[in-house]
Amino acid sequence: MKDEFKVTFWGVRGSHPVPNKEYTLFGGNTTCLEVEVGDTRIIIDAGTGIIELGKKIAEEYFKTGEGSPLELTLLFTHLHHDHTQGLPFFTPLYLGHSVIHLFGPRNFGEELCCVLERSMIPPNFPIDLYSSNSVKNITTIRENNILLINKKDKTPKVLNKFHESSQIGDTSIVIKVMNEFSHPANGVFVYRIEYQESSVVFCTDVEGYMFGNTKLIQFARDADLLIHDAQYNREQYSGAPVPKQGYGHSIPEMAIEVAEKANVKNLALTHHDPTAVDNELKKNETKYRRKFTNLFYAREKLTFTLS
């Protein structure tokens, strides 16, 4: 029997959280995506959305899984504050049962472990990263890597994509990495997660190019679901008083161009601007579905099943 492959959005907001009542439909937490293949769980980014996810994971563990390790894989697209600010409040981080594998890019020449350590020391936070009870395996990865998770043991292996493709089997979850440089100042990682014949591409904090982002189009080719940044509208992007062009974020038209040229089946728009209230996002969703039928705006706690 084939394992269910699904994604759940826990944080879909960009820049900073917005707790007001005008944001309840789509959600006000910053970026966090949960990917599940059977009982294997992969998390992308640790914005404030990871806080509620962490509570859910801990509750499930103590109901059904206590006694065995709680093994999780956490991927970072980049290390800006809205993609890391929930990590100190992630419940599994403090559980001695947890084994957390953390992967992400270098940041201004520093290894991932150094950046995460600094985010959890005084005066930023009263508990340092390594005082938490979980086992933490922190690894800097690069574009030439793939991560391979065999569903039997759930421990990711870091491989060179040019050398190790022979290790990929039917029970393998494959995570591919693309380095996208349109976001200041170090760019971001785009992740493609594949299991058997299904795939999801997570692409936040990117800005489009004239004639489409060729590299991203190739990376997302034929994906079942493309999750793409669309923080701004046309007026914000190019209008007064402060044009957002060059800020490293897209408008819906850019995301749709990638989706069409890459022949993806479904498109989710995410990293909503903190000024975009529910009514505005609902109107935009209706508008842009006329241009790409299988399009939706990401909402917190929405689950999309790939297979």
ZIDA-V880979 format. One line per field, one symbol per residue. ss: DSSP state (H for helix, E for strand, C for the rest). psi: psi as a letter, one per 30 degrees, with the letter a starting at -180 (. if undefined). burial: b if it has 16 or more other ideal C-beta (glycine too) atoms within 10 Angstrom, else e. A space follows every 10 residues. Layout:
BEGIN
ss=???
psi=???
burial=???
END
This chain:
BEGIN
ss=CCCCEEEEEE ECECCCCCCC HHHCCCCCCE CEEEEEECCE EEEECCCCHH HHHHHHHHHH HHHHHCCCCE EEEEECCCCC HHHCCCHHHC HHHHCCCEEE EEEECCECCE CHHHHHHHHC CCCCCCCCHH HCCCEEEEEE CCCCEEEEEE CCCCCEEEEE CCCCHHHCCC CEEEEEEEEE CCCCCCCEEE EEEEECCEEE EEECCCCCCC CCCHHHHHHC CCCCEEEEEC CECHHHHHCC CCCCCCCCCC EHHHHHHHHH HHCCCEEEEE CECCCCCHHH HHHHHHHHHC CCCCEEECCC CCEEECC
psi=kkkkjlkkkf kgkldlljgl fggfeflgll kkkkkkjbgk kkkjlhafff eeeeeeeeee efefgkelkj kkkjkkeagl efgfffefgj effgkffkjk jkkalljhfk leeeeeeffh lkgekfklef flflkjjkkk llfgllkkjk fefgjkkjlk fffgfffkaf gkkkjlkkjk gfkkfgalkk kkkkjcglkk kjilhlkllk gljeeeeeeg kgkekkjkkh elleeeefll fjkgkffgll leeeeeeeee ffhlekkkka hkkffjleee eeeeeeefff fjehklkkkk gkkkke.
burial=eebebbbbbb bbbbbebbee eebeebbbbb bbbbbbbbeb bbbbbbbbbb bbbbeebbee beeeeeeeeb bbbbbbbbbb ebbbbbbbbb bbbbbebbbb bbbbbebeee ebbebbeebb eeeeeeeebe ebebebebeb beeebbbbbb beebebebbe eeeeeeeeee ebbbbbbbeb ebbeebbbbb bbbbbbebbb bbbbbbbbee eebeebbebb eebbbbbbbb bbbeebbeee eeebeebbbb bbebbbbbbe bbebebbbbb bbbbebbbee beebbeebee ebeebebbbb ebebebe
END
